């Protein structure tokens, strides 16, 4: 029986990466790069696409390196313990806007975004792989996954809900606010990641393939469950990526930040309601899967929930007076996301076990690296597509003549084409992806 202390420690890992760094990057980018940092829509879109080509190489490479690591701290834990410091520092520098010309800013943004993706890979691939060496019991793996998602969503709620109030507390320009909060949240993420590495325990040593071989990569493409799992993971991250990135433009530029008394409803607070919903239903995910009868069937019905309520959202009038209706439907959509999120990583562990049985050696790190790559690929491509589609719909970035800070041209936001595109990006685009996700989950070959 794994002690509760260790499950809480494991939850801290995704509270740091999923609840802080990735949540801020998902919801703030490309909004941060365009509206605050000062890049054009084309620059922001290109940046995130280039980073994905980088990840295609670094993620599987990190998986292979992690699988072969031997140290006094274990196979995967040292990457969290010692990778935590650069992870926090690079995140802080990514949210700093240097006083440089456009060329200098592009170099800064590209350099630190790529470094951040590399640090995220260095920490998150081994973190995910820990699930397969902490326990061999399937029910405990489900519990670890549930703790992981509760940690991520609970910290995501705290991060997003507190963000506008912390901005107000910091004061100054938005560039200054993001720089200070980047350092603050980077420090918290660093401490949480290191604590996770120190608290968890590796009980089972992976069956290692000591010599590097490209055969392990070829084996992946002969692994049918892995192919389905990769498709499912891409869909989940496209689904979340569209919703979180589009929310920034929807609330900031279409509805305007809404204030009810002293209560601020900006884009981070709007999505914080979804975070707390995901946290609650993520905790019930193992029970839900047991009630339904299998993980893949539970994933299917969770995807259906996401699809149905995403379609309903499209028919809400584009008017700030309906903000509570929007929050309610977004919360209902998030019930599905909360239910499927823990299942995703538990199903990856099943795929890793299947691969070990089939091939005779462990490729846990490599398999979990594909999950991390899918996460980054989905988030970045969705963000990149949003930047491209909004630019194509007519949204324009200009410069404030008084402050020199980038800003969206309000006249372009008033265009029906832009407003409709933003609404589609938050509703119909995710609905189509959720439908594909449901189909893949229904056909998933492992029936645990």
C-alpha positions in Angstrom: 0.0 0.0 0.0 1.6 3.3 -1.1 1.4 5.9 1.6 -0.8 9.0 1.2 2.3 11.3 1.6 3.7 9.9 -1.6 0.5 10.3 -3.6 0.4 14.0 -2.5 4.1 14.3 -3.4 3.3 12.9 -6.9 0.5 15.4 -7.2 2.9 18.3 -6.6 4.7 17.4 -9.8 1.8 18.1 -12.1 0.6 21.0 -9.8 3.9 22.6 -10.9 4.1 21.7 -14.6 0.4 21.3 -15.4 -1.1 23.7 -12.9 1.4 26.6 -13.1 3.7 26.6 -16.1 1.6 24.8 -18.7 -1.6 26.5 -17.6 -0.1 30.0 -17.9 1.5 29.1 -21.2 -1.8 27.6 -22.5 -4.1 30.4 -21.6 -1.7 33.3 -21.9 -0.1 32.3 -25.3 -0.5 33.6 -27.9 -2.3 36.4 -26.2 0.9 37.3 -24.2 3.2 37.2 -27.2 0.9 39.4 -29.3 -0.8 41.8 -26.8 2.0 42.2 -24.2 5.3 41.1 -25.6 4.7 42.7 -29.0 5.1 40.0 -31.6 2.8 40.0 -34.7 0.3 37.2 -35.2 2.5 35.7 -37.8 5.6 35.8 -35.5 3.6 34.1 -32.7 2.3 31.4 -35.0 5.7 30.7 -36.5 7.3 30.6 -33.0 5.0 27.9 -31.7 5.2 25.8 -34.9 9.1 25.9 -34.9 9.0 24.8 -31.3 7.0 21.7 -32.2 9.6 20.6 -34.8 12.1 20.9 -31.9 10.0 18.8 -29.7 9.7 16.0 -32.3 13.4 15.4 -31.6 13.8 16.3 -27.9 10.8 14.4 -26.5 11.6 10.9 -27.7 15.3 11.5 -27.1 14.6 12.4 -23.5 12.4 9.3 -23.1 15.3 7.1 -24.2 17.8 8.9 -22.0 15.5 8.7 -18.9 14.9 4.9 -19.4 18.7 4.4 -19.3 19.5 6.6 -16.3 21.1 4.9 -13.3 21.8 6.9 -10.1 21.5 6.7 -6.4 18.2 8.5 -6.7 16.8 6.0 -9.2 15.9 6.1 -12.9 13.4 9.0 -13.2 13.5 10.9 -9.9 16.9 12.7 -10.4 15.5 14.5 -13.4 12.9 16.1 -11.2 15.2 16.9 -8.3 18.0 18.5 -10.4 15.9 19.7 -13.4 13.6 21.8 -11.1 16.0 24.8 -10.9 16.5 25.5 -14.7 12.7 24.7 -15.1 11.7 27.6 -12.8 14.4 30.0 -14.0 13.7 29.6 -17.7 9.9 30.0 -17.1 10.6 33.4 -15.3 12.8 34.6 -18.2 10.2 33.6 -20.8 7.7 36.0 -19.2 10.2 38.9 -19.1 9.9 41.4 -21.9 13.4 42.9 -22.8 13.8 46.4 -23.9 15.0 45.4 -27.4 13.9 46.1 -31.0 11.7 43.7 -32.9 14.6 41.6 -34.0 16.0 41.3 -30.5 12.5 40.4 -29.2 12.1 37.7 -31.7 15.5 36.2 -30.8 14.6 36.4 -27.1 11.1 34.8 -27.6 12.4 32.0 -29.8 15.4 31.3 -27.5 13.5 31.1 -24.2 10.4 29.4 -25.6 12.6 26.6 -27.1 14.6 26.4 -23.8 11.3 26.3 -21.8 10.0 23.4 -24.0 13.3 21.6 -23.4 13.1 22.1 -19.7 9.5 21.0 -19.6 10.5 17.8 -21.5 13.4 17.2 -19.2 11.2 17.3 -16.1 7.8 16.1 -17.4 8.8 13.0 -19.4 10.5 11.4 -16.3 7.6 12.6 -14.1 5.0 10.7 -16.2 7.3 7.6 -16.4 7.4 7.4 -12.6 3.8 6.0 -12.7 5.0 2.7 -14.1 7.8 2.2 -11.5 6.0 3.4 -8.3 3.5 0.5 -8.3 2.4 -2.4 -10.4 -1.1 -2.4 -9.0 -3.6 -1.1 -11.6 -6.0 0.4 -9.0 -3.1 2.3 -7.4 -2.0 3.6 -10.8 -5.5 5.0 -11.3 -5.3 6.6 -7.8 -1.9 8.1 -8.6 -3.3 9.5 -11.9 -6.3 10.9 -10.1 -4.0 12.6 -7.5 -1.9 13.9 -10.4 -4.9 15.5 -12.1 -6.4 16.9 -8.8 -3.0 18.5 -8.1 -2.8 20.0 -11.6 -6.4 21.3 -11.6 -6.3 22.6 -8.0 -3.1 24.5 -8.7 -4.5 25.6 -12.1 -7.5 27.0 -10.3 -5.4 28.9 -7.8 -3.1 30.2 -10.5 -5.8 31.4 -12.9 -8.1 32.8 -10.2 -5.4 34.7 -8.5 -3.7 36.0 -11.6 -5.7 39.2 -12.2 -5.6 40.1 -8.5 -1.9 39.6 -8.4 -1.5 41.7 -11.5 -3.4 44.5 -9.7 -1.2 44.1 -6.6 2.0 44.3 -8.7 0.8 47.3 -10.6 2.7 49.1 -13.4 2.5 48.0 -17.1 1.4 44.6 -18.2 5.0 43.8 -19.2 6.1 44.5 -15.6 3.3 42.4 -14.2 4.1 39.4 -16.3 7.8 39.7 -15.4 7.1 39.7 -11.7 4.5 37.0 -11.8 6.8 34.9 -14.0 9.5 35.0 -11.3 6.9 34.3 -8.5 5.3 31.3 -10.2 8.6 30.1 -11.5 9.9 29.8 -8.0 6.8 28.0 -6.8 7.0 25.5 -9.7 10.7 24.9 -9.0 10.0 24.1 -5.3 7.1 21.9 -6.1 8.9 19.9 -8.7 11.9 19.3 -6.4 9.7 18.3 -3.6 7.9 15.8 -5.8 11.2 14.2 -6.7 12.2 13.9 -3.1 8.9 12.4 -1.8 8.1 9.7 -4.4 9.7 6.3 -4.4 10.7 4.0 -7.3 9.8 0.5 -6.2 10.4 -1.3 -9.5 13.4 -1.0 -11.7 12.5 -1.0 -15.4 13.7 -3.8 -17.6 16.4 -1.9 -19.5 17.6 -2.1 -23.0 21.1 -1.0 -22.2 22.3 -0.3 -25.8 20.6 2.4 -27.7 18.8 1.1 -30.8 16.4 2.7 -33.3 14.4 -0.6 -33.1 12.6 0.8 -30.0 11.3 3.7 -32.2 10.2 1.2 -34.9 8.5 -0.9 -32.3 6.3 2.1 -31.3 4.7 2.1 -34.8 4.0 -1.6 -34.5 2.3 -1.0 -31.2 -1.4 -0.5 -32.1 -2.5 0.7 -28.6 0.3 3.3 -28.7 -1.0 4.6 -32.1 -4.5 5.0 -30.7 -3.2 6.5 -27.5 -1.1 9.1 -29.4 -4.2 10.1 -31.4 -6.3 10.4 -28.2 -3.6 12.4 -26.5 -3.3 14.8 -29.4 -7.1 15.3 -29.4 -7.3 16.1 -25.7 -4.6 18.7 -26.1 -6.1 20.2 -29.2 -9.4 20.4 -27.3 -7.8 22.1 -24.3 -5.5 24.2 -26.4 -8.3 25.8 -28.5 -10.4 26.5 -25.4 -7.7 28.0 -23.2 -6.0 30.1 -25.9 -9.3 31.3 -27.4 -10.6 32.3 -23.9 -8.1 35.1 -23.7 -9.3 36.8 -26.9 -13.0 36.0 -26.1 -13.0 37.7 -22.7 -10.4 40.4 -23.2 -11.2 41.6 -26.8 -14.8 40.6 -27.4 -16.7 40.8 -24.1 -14.2 43.0 -22.2 -13.2 42.1 -18.7 -16.4 41.9 -16.6 -16.6 43.2 -13.1 -19.4 42.2 -10.7 -19.0 44.4 -7.7 -15.3 43.8 -6.7 -15.2 40.4 -8.5 -13.1 40.5 -11.6 -14.0 38.1 -14.4 -11.1 38.2 -16.8 -10.0 35.3 -19.0 -8.0 33.6 -16.3 -10.8 33.8 -13.8 -13.3 32.6 -16.5 -11.2 29.4 -17.0 -10.6 29.0 -13.3 -14.2 27.9 -12.9 -13.4 25.1 -15.4 -10.2 24.2 -13.4 -12.1 23.6 -10.1 -14.7 21.5 -12.0 -11.9 19.4 -13.5 -10.4 19.0 -10.1 -13.6 17.7 -8.5 -14.5 15.3 -11.3 -10.9 14.2 -11.8 -11.1 12.9 -8.2 -14.1 10.8 -9.2 -12.6 9.5 -12.4 -11.4 6.1 -11.0 -14.9 5.5 -9.6 -16.5 6.6 -12.9 -14.3 4.2 -14.9 -15.1 1.3 -12.5 -18.8 2.1 -12.8 -18.7 2.2 -16.6 -16.7 -1.0 -16.7 -13.4 0.0 -18.5 -11.2 3.0 -19.0 -11.7 3.3 -22.7 -15.6 3.3 -22.3 -15.3 5.9 -19.5 -13.1 8.0 -21.8 -15.7 7.7 -24.6 -18.5 9.1 -22.5 -16.4 11.8 -21.1 -15.5 12.9 -24.6 -19.2 12.9 -25.6 -19.9 15.3 -22.7 -17.2 17.6 -24.0 -18.6 17.5 -27.5 -22.3 18.2 -26.6 -21.7 21.1 -24.3 -19.1 22.7 -26.7 -21.7 22.8 -29.4 -24.3 24.3 -27.0 -21.8 27.1 -26.1 -21.8 28.3 -29.7 -25.5 29.3 -29.5 -25.0 31.6 -26.4 -25.3 35.3 -27.5 -22.0 37.2 -27.8 -22.9 39.6 -25.1 -21.3 40.2 -21.6 -24.8 40.0 -20.1 -24.7 36.3 -20.6 -21.3 35.8 -18.9 -22.8 33.6 -16.2 -24.5 31.4 -18.8 -21.1 31.1 -20.6 -19.4 30.1 -17.3 -22.1 27.5 -16.6 -21.8 25.8 -20.0 -18.0 26.0 -19.8 -18.2 24.3 -16.4 -20.5 21.5 -17.8 -18.0 21.0 -20.6 -15.2 20.7 -18.1 -17.0 17.8 -16.4 -16.0 15.6 -19.3 -12.4 17.0 -19.3 -12.1 16.3 -15.6 -13.3 12.7 -16.0 -11.0 11.8 -18.9 -7.8 13.5 -17.7 -6.6 11.0 -15.1 -7.6 8.1 -17.5 -5.2 9.4 -20.1 -2.0 8.8 -18.1 -3.3 5.5 -16.6 -4.0 4.3 -20.1 -0.4 5.4 -21.1 0.9 3.1 -18.3 -1.2 0.3 -19.7 0.4 0.9 -23.1 3.9 0.8 -21.5 3.1 -2.5 -19.8 1.8 -3.9 -23.1 5.0 -2.8 -24.8 7.2 -4.4 -22.1 5.4 -7.7 -22.4 5.5 -7.6 -26.2 9.2 -6.5 -26.7 10.9 -7.8 -23.5 12.4 -4.5 -22.5 10.9 -1.4 -21.0 10.3 1.7 -23.1 8.3 3.5 -20.4 10.1 6.8 -20.8 9.9 6.7 -24.6 6.1 6.0 -24.4 5.4 8.7 -21.8 7.5 11.1 -23.8 5.0 10.7 -26.7 2.3 11.9 -24.2 4.3 14.9 -23.3 5.0 15.6 -27.0 1.3 15.3 -27.8 0.6 17.8 -25.0 3.0 20.4 -26.3 2.1 19.7 -30.0 -1.6 20.1 -29.3 -1.2 23.2 -27.2 1.2 24.9 -29.6 -0.5 24.0 -32.9 -3.9 25.1 -31.5 -2.3 28.3 -30.4 -0.6 28.8 -33.7 -3.8 28.1 -35.6 -5.7 30.6 -33.4 -3.1 33.3 -34.2 -3.3 32.5 -38.0 -7.1 32.2 -38.1 -7.6 35.5 -36.2 -5.2 37.2 -38.5 -7.0 35.8 -41.5 -10.4 36.9 -40.0 -9.2 40.5 -39.8 -7.8 41.0 -36.3 -4.8 43.5 -36.3 -2.1 44.2 -33.8 -1.0 47.9 -33.4 1.3 49.8 -31.1 0.1 52.2 -28.4 1.7 55.5 -29.4 2.0 56.6 -25.7 3.5 53.5 -24.1 4.9 51.7 -27.2 3.1 48.5 -26.0 1.5 46.2 -28.4 -2.3 46.2 -28.5 -5.2 44.9 -30.5 -6.8 47.3 -32.9 -10.3 47.7 -31.4 -11.8 48.4 -34.8 -10.7 45.0 -36.1 -12.2 43.3 -33.1 -15.6 44.8 -33.9 -15.7 43.0 -37.2 -18.3 40.2 -37.3 -15.8 37.9 -39.0 -13.4 38.2 -36.0 -16.1 37.9 -33.3 -17.5 34.8 -35.0 -14.1 33.2 -35.5 -13.3 33.7 -31.8 -16.6 32.0 -30.8 -16.0 29.1 -33.2 -12.5 28.6 -31.8 -14.0 28.2 -28.3 -16.9 26.0 -29.2 -17.2 24.3 -32.6 -13.5 23.6 -33.2 -13.2 21.8 -29.8 -16.5 20.0 -30.4 -15.2 18.4 -33.6 -12.0 17.4 -31.8 -14.0 15.9 -28.9 -16.0 13.8 -31.4 -12.9 12.4 -32.9 -11.5 11.7 -29.4 -14.7 9.8 -28.6 -14.3 7.6 -31.7 -10.6 6.8 -30.9 -11.4 6.0 -27.3 -14.3 3.7 -28.4 -11.9 1.7 -30.6 -8.9 1.6 -28.2 -7.6 -1.9 -28.2 -6.7 -2.4 -24.5 -9.9 -3.1 -22.6 -8.7 -2.6 -19.0 
